[in-house]
């Protein structure tokens, strides 16, 4: 009965989290006179999470959170030059090249025409559309959905817009929290493809076992089941 396959974008189709890890490392080096690397990351994460309801997910909110963290950590003593450096780190993050994960285009080429292919990703609208354009993958997809969040209600709205029943929808992604659990919760199917690094906010500290979910090693493994 499967009609539509929906793909997460960041760390499912292309590399993303390693770029954020690299940016955080540079920020920690810049602010090392104030706190240890570990404590700096904890403070930045707290501020990111506190700001989610204001900025949502995405690189621009992340940049604002970095600046706020630097001001707080330095007790308002950080120099303008260092603030400018942090903003530059953010711009460099936005301009990172799009590197497709192994097997992505091969898999999409096989699936195109057999299923309706969709992208559903969280983040900044402009940034995510830019990344999809630069990836060269846009022509494979029937629909692009940049979501403010990935809860059950968000997937239910997407499925309704696509005129589908939950049983006709399959989500493919690297995050158990965002790409798997809410999809299973509405009665759809999910393929989980772990990435070697995951943002702390997306981590799940328990094993997920469900009859409508499969855990795969790589994206080409999809073709073994479809």
WOBEL-V7093 format. One record per residue. RES is the residue in one letter. SS is DSSP state (H for helix, E for strand, - for the rest). OMEGA is omega in radians with two decimals (999 if undefined). Layout:
res=RES ss=SS omega=OMEGA
res=RES ss=SS omega=OMEGA
This chain:
res=X ss=- omega=-3.06
res=X ss=- omega=-3.14
res=X ss=- omega=-3.01
res=X ss=E omega=3.03
res=X ss=E omega=-3.08
res=X ss=E omega=-3.11
res=X ss=E omega=2.84
res=X ss=- omega=-3.09
res=X ss=- omega=-3.05
res=X ss=E omega=3.12
res=X ss=- omega=2.95
res=X ss=- omega=3.07
res=X ss=- omega=-3.11
res=X ss=E omega=-3.11
res=X ss=- omega=3.12
res=X ss=- omega=-3.03
res=X ss=H omega=3.10
res=X ss=H omega=3.09
res=X ss=H omega=3.09
res=X ss=H omega=3.11
res=X ss=H omega=3.12
res=X ss=H omega=3.12
res=X ss=H omega=3.12
res=X ss=H omega=3.11
res=X ss=H omega=3.12
res=X ss=H omega=3.11
res=X ss=H omega=3.13
res=X ss=H omega=3.08
res=X ss=H omega=-3.14
res=X ss=H omega=-3.06
res=X ss=- omega=-3.10
res=X ss=- omega=3.08
res=X ss=- omega=-3.05
res=X ss=- omega=-3.06
res=X ss=- omega=3.07
res=X ss=- omega=-3.14
res=X ss=H omega=-3.10
res=X ss=H omega=-3.12
res=X ss=H omega=3.09
res=X ss=H omega=3.13
res=X ss=H omega=3.10
res=X ss=H omega=-3.13
res=X ss=H omega=3.12
res=X ss=H omega=-3.14
res=X ss=H omega=3.11
res=X ss=H omega=-3.12
res=X ss=H omega=3.08
res=X ss=H omega=-3.09
res=X ss=H omega=3.13
res=X ss=H omega=-3.09
res=X ss=H omega=-3.07
res=X ss=H omega=-3.11
res=X ss=H omega=3.11
res=X ss=H omega=-3.00
res=X ss=H omega=-3.02
res=X ss=- omega=3.13
res=X ss=- omega=3.07
res=X ss=- omega=-2.99
res=X ss=H omega=-3.09
res=X ss=H omega=3.05
res=X ss=H omega=3.11
res=X ss=H omega=3.12
res=X ss=H omega=3.11
res=X ss=H omega=3.13
res=X ss=H omega=3.08
res=X ss=H omega=3.13
res=X ss=H omega=3.12
res=X ss=H omega=3.13
res=X ss=H omega=-3.14
res=X ss=H omega=3.12
res=X ss=H omega=-3.12
res=X ss=H omega=-3.08
res=X ss=H omega=-3.13
res=X ss=- omega=-3.08
res=X ss=- omega=3.07
res=X ss=- omega=3.14
res=X ss=- omega=-3.10
res=X ss=- omega=-3.07
res=X ss=- omega=3.07
res=X ss=H omega=-3.14
res=X ss=H omega=3.13
res=X ss=H omega=3.05
res=X ss=H omega=3.10
res=X ss=H omega=3.11
res=X ss=H omega=3.14
res=X ss=H omega=3.08
res=X ss=H omega=3.12
res=X ss=H omega=3.06
res=X ss=H omega=3.14
res=X ss=H omega=3.11
res=X ss=H omega=3.11
res=X ss=H omega=3.10
res=X ss=H omega=3.12
res=X ss=H omega=-3.03
res=X ss=- omega=3.12
res=X ss=- omega=3.13
res=X ss=- omega=3.07
res=X ss=- omega=3.13
res=X ss=- omega=-3.14
res=X ss=E omega=3.05
res=X ss=- omega=-3.08
res=X ss=- omega=3.03
res=X ss=- omega=-3.05
res=X ss=H omega=-3.07
res=X ss=H omega=3.08
res=X ss=H omega=-3.13
res=X ss=H omega=-3.14
res=X ss=H omega=-3.13
res=X ss=H omega=3.14
res=X ss=H omega=-3.05
res=X ss=H omega=-3.09
res=X ss=E omega=-3.12
res=X ss=- omega=3.10
res=X ss=- omega=3.14
res=X ss=E omega=2.97
res=X ss=E omega=-3.09
res=X ss=E omega=-3.04
res=X ss=E omega=2.96
res=X ss=E omega=3.02
res=X ss=E omega=-3.04
res=X ss=E omega=3.02
res=X ss=E omega=3.05
res=X ss=- omega=3.14
res=X ss=- omega=-3.05
res=X ss=H omega=-3.10
res=X ss=H omega=-3.10
res=X ss=H omega=-3.11
res=X ss=H omega=3.07
res=X ss=H omega=3.09
res=X ss=H omega=-3.12
res=X ss=H omega=3.12
res=X ss=H omega=3.11
res=X ss=H omega=-3.10
res=X ss=H omega=3.14
res=X ss=H omega=-3.07
res=X ss=- omega=-3.08
res=X ss=- omega=-2.98
res=X ss=H omega=-3.05
res=X ss=H omega=3.12
res=X ss=H omega=-2.92
res=X ss=- omega=3.10
res=X ss=- omega=-3.01
res=X ss=E omega=3.08
res=X ss=E omega=-3.13
res=X ss=E omega=3.02
res=X ss=E omega=-2.95
res=X ss=E omega=3.07
res=X ss=- omega=3.07
res=X ss=- omega=3.12
res=X ss=- omega=3.04
res=X ss=- omega=-3.13
res=X ss=H omega=-3.10
res=X ss=H omega=3.13
res=X ss=H omega=3.09
res=X ss=H omega=3.12
res=X ss=H omega=3.10
res=X ss=H omega=3.13
res=X ss=H omega=-3.13
res=X ss=H omega=3.10
res=X ss=H omega=3.13
res=X ss=H omega=-3.14
res=X ss=- omega=3.11
res=X ss=- omega=-3.11
res=X ss=- omega=2.87
res=X ss=- omega=3.14
res=X ss=H omega=-3.10
res=X ss=H omega=-3.11
res=X ss=H omega=-2.99
res=X ss=E omega=3.07
res=X ss=E omega=3.09
res=X ss=E omega=3.12
res=X ss=E omega=-3.13
res=X ss=E omega=-3.09
res=X ss=- omega=-3.06
res=X ss=- omega=3.04
res=X ss=H omega=-3.06
res=X ss=H omega=-3.02
res=X ss=H omega=-3.01
res=X ss=H omega=-3.03
res=X ss=H omega=-3.01
res=X ss=H omega=3.14
res=X ss=H omega=3.12
res=X ss=H omega=3.07
res=X ss=H omega=-3.11
res=X ss=H omega=3.13
res=X ss=- omega=3.05
res=X ss=- omega=3.10
res=X ss=- omega=-3.09
res=X ss=E omega=-3.14
res=X ss=E omega=2.95
res=X ss=E omega=3.13
res=X ss=E omega=3.10
res=X ss=E omega=-3.07
res=X ss=- omega=3.01
res=X ss=- omega=-2.99
res=X ss=- omega=3.06
res=X ss=- omega=-3.07
res=X ss=- omega=3.07
res=X ss=- omega=-3.08
res=X ss=H omega=-3.10
res=X ss=H omega=-3.09
res=X ss=H omega=-3.05
res=X ss=- omega=3.08
res=X ss=- omega=-3.01
res=X ss=- omega=3.07
res=X ss=- omega=-3.10
res=X ss=- omega=3.11
res=X ss=- omega=3.14
res=X ss=- omega=-3.06
res=X ss=- omega=-3.08
res=X ss=- omega=-3.14
res=X ss=- omega=3.11
res=X ss=E omega=3.00
res=X ss=E omega=3.05
res=X ss=E omega=-3.08
res=X ss=E omega=3.11
res=X ss=- omega=-3.09
res=X ss=- omega=-2.99
res=X ss=H omega=3.13
res=X ss=H omega=3.10
res=X ss=H omega=3.07
res=X ss=H omega=-3.04
res=X ss=H omega=3.10
res=X ss=H omega=-3.03
res=X ss=- omega=-3.07
res=X ss=- omega=999
